[in-house]
Amino acid sequence: MSIYGLIIGTAAIICLTYFSKHQQIIPKSQEYFFFFGLLISALVGARIYHVLSSLPYYLNQPGQILNIPAGGLGIFGALTFGFIYLFLYSHIYPPVQQAGHLSFVRLLDLITPILPLGQSIGRFANYFNHEIPIWWLESLLCLLLFLFIQRFPRHPSVKYLIGYGFIRLITESYRQNTWTIGPINIAYLVSLSFIFLGLLIYHHRPSPPK
């Protein structure tokens, strides 16, 4: 296994172990099925995002599309596909449905507190693969976001979505060869979408009982 894969795998294991320890929605007998689906969704999303961001290269080198050990995983793709998986799982799997109509947000609240730490660790893979010269800044900011959520644990999914959205708005300005469609920077667009989703979740949370 390459160092790149080892670091990404370590970050994923940390996130899933944390989720398993804290979640009480999914029966323990179904956790492996849930984790496998989540990991596959995140991996496929991450690769799709990267391939689309460098589409001219992969059209000329289609054999490299599945060469994941060489690097090329887009975190926005992993998060987007992972969140879609959580949403579908929360609406399709009966025991999770019975947990209430906010089960999707509850699942987000269970996994988002550890995501910034996993991302902070995962960014070291970019260093070993000589990708993204600004990797250290995003790693540091993700670590600070993790510590912030640990210190103020209420509404973790809201804090994560808004916090990471702003982190990428900051770091994207230092990146080179970013994915654009015409004048639109896709990472900026997704970052703003994350911020909007965080605000939407916060707005639609039920008021605490008086």
C-alpha positions in Angstrom: 0.0 0.0 0.0 1.3 3.5 -0.8 1.8 6.1 1.8 -1.0 8.1 0.2 -3.4 5.2 0.7 -2.2 4.5 4.2 -2.8 8.0 5.3 -6.3 8.2 3.7 -7.2 4.8 5.2 -6.0 5.8 8.6 -8.1 9.0 8.5 -11.2 7.0 7.4 -10.7 4.4 10.2 -10.5 7.2 12.8 -13.7 8.8 11.6 -15.6 5.5 11.4 -14.4 4.3 14.8 -15.5 7.6 16.4 -18.9 7.3 14.7 -19.3 3.6 15.8 -18.5 4.6 19.4 -21.1 7.4 19.6 -24.0 6.4 17.4 -27.1 4.6 18.7 -29.3 4.8 15.7 -27.9 2.0 13.5 -28.0 -1.5 15.0 -24.5 -2.8 15.6 -25.3 -5.8 13.4 -25.7 -3.5 10.5 -22.7 -1.2 11.0 -20.4 -3.0 8.7 -23.0 -2.8 5.9 -23.5 0.9 6.6 -19.7 1.6 6.8 -19.0 -0.3 3.6 -21.7 1.7 1.7 -20.5 5.0 3.2 -16.8 4.3 2.3 -17.6 3.2 -1.3 -19.8 6.3 -1.8 -17.2 8.6 -0.5 -14.4 7.0 -2.6 -16.5 7.0 -5.8 -17.5 10.6 -5.2 -13.9 11.7 -4.4 -12.6 10.1 -7.6 -15.5 11.4 -9.8 -14.9 14.9 -8.5 -11.1 14.7 -9.3 -11.6 13.2 -12.7 -14.1 15.8 -13.7 -11.8 18.5 -12.4 -9.0 17.2 -14.7 -11.2 15.9 -17.5 -9.0 16.8 -20.5 -6.2 14.7 -19.0 -8.3 11.7 -18.3 -10.0 11.8 -21.7 -6.5 11.4 -23.2 -5.5 8.9 -20.5 -8.6 6.9 -19.7 -6.5 4.1 -18.3 -5.5 6.4 -15.4 -9.1 7.0 -14.2 -8.9 4.0 -11.8 -5.3 4.6 -10.8 -6.3 5.9 -7.4 -2.9 5.0 -5.7 -1.3 7.6 -7.9 -3.4 10.2 -6.1 -6.4 12.3 -7.0 -9.3 12.2 -4.6 -11.5 15.3 -4.3 -12.7 15.9 -0.7 -15.7 17.8 -1.9 -16.8 14.7 -4.0 -16.2 12.4 -1.0 -18.3 14.7 1.3 -21.1 15.2 -1.2 -21.5 11.6 -2.1 -21.1 10.6 1.6 -23.9 13.1 2.6 -26.1 11.8 -0.1 -25.6 8.3 1.1 -26.5 9.3 4.7 -29.6 11.0 3.4 -30.8 8.0 1.4 -29.9 5.6 4.2 -31.9 7.6 6.7 -35.0 7.6 4.5 -34.8 4.0 3.2 -33.5 1.9 6.1 -36.6 1.2 8.4 -34.9 1.2 11.8 -33.3 4.6 11.0 -36.6 6.0 9.7 -38.1 5.1 13.0 -35.6 7.3 14.8 -37.5 10.3 13.5 -37.7 12.6 10.6 -34.5 14.3 11.7 -32.5 11.1 11.4 -30.4 12.5 8.6 -29.3 15.5 10.6 -28.7 13.2 13.6 -26.4 11.0 11.5 -24.6 14.1 10.4 -24.3 15.3 14.0 -22.7 12.0 14.9 -20.0 12.0 12.2 -19.2 15.6 11.5 -17.4 16.3 14.9 -14.6 13.9 13.8 -14.5 14.8 10.1 -12.2 17.9 10.5 -9.6 15.7 12.3 -9.8 13.1 9.6 -9.4 15.8 6.9 -6.5 17.3 8.8 -4.7 14.0 8.8 -5.7 13.2 5.3 -4.1 16.3 3.9 -0.7 14.9 4.8 -1.3 12.5 1.9 -1.0 15.5 -0.4 2.4 16.2 0.9 3.7 12.7 0.2 2.2 12.8 -3.3 3.6 16.3 -3.9 0.1 17.7 -4.4 -1.5 21.0 -3.4 1.4 23.2 -2.0 -1.1 24.8 0.4 -2.0 21.5 2.0 -0.6 22.4 5.4 -2.8 25.5 5.7 -6.0 23.5 5.1 -4.7 20.8 7.5 -4.1 23.4 10.2 -7.5 25.1 9.7 -9.3 21.7 9.8 -7.5 20.9 13.1 -8.7 24.2 14.5 -12.2 23.5 13.3 -12.1 20.1 15.0 -11.0 21.7 18.3 -13.7 24.4 18.0 -16.4 21.8 17.6 -15.1 19.8 20.5 -15.1 22.9 22.7 -18.6 23.9 21.5 -20.3 20.7 20.7 -23.9 21.9 20.0 -25.1 21.7 16.4 -21.8 20.1 15.1 -23.1 19.5 11.6 -24.0 23.2 11.3 -20.5 24.3 12.6 -18.8 21.8 10.3 -20.6 22.7 7.1 -20.2 26.4 7.6 -16.7 26.2 9.0 -15.3 24.0 6.3 -17.1 26.0 3.6 -15.2 29.1 4.8 -12.0 27.1 5.1 -12.2 26.2 1.4 -13.1 29.8 0.5 -9.9 30.8 2.1 -7.5 28.1 0.8 -9.0 28.1 -2.7 -7.6 31.5 -3.4 -4.0 30.0 -2.9 -4.6 27.0 -5.2 -3.4 26.7 -8.8 -5.1 24.9 -11.6 -8.5 24.8 -9.8 -11.6 23.3 -11.5 -13.5 26.0 -13.4 -16.4 26.0 -15.8 -16.2 29.2 -17.7 -15.8 31.9 -15.1 -17.2 29.8 -12.3 -14.8 28.2 -9.8 -16.5 25.0 -8.8 -14.8 24.8 -5.4 -16.2 28.3 -4.5 -19.6 27.2 -5.6 -19.5 24.0 -3.5 -18.1 25.9 -0.5 -21.0 28.3 -0.7 -23.4 25.4 -1.0 -22.0 23.9 2.2 -22.4 27.2 4.0 -26.0 27.5 2.8 -26.8 23.9 3.8 -25.4 24.6 7.3 -27.5 27.6 7.7 -30.6 25.7 6.4 -30.1 22.9 8.9 -29.7 25.4 11.7 -32.8 27.3 10.6 -35.0 24.2 10.5 -33.9 22.6 13.8 -36.7 22.4 16.3 -36.6 24.9 19.2 -35.4 23.5 22.5 -38.2 22.7 24.9 -39.0 25.5 27.4 
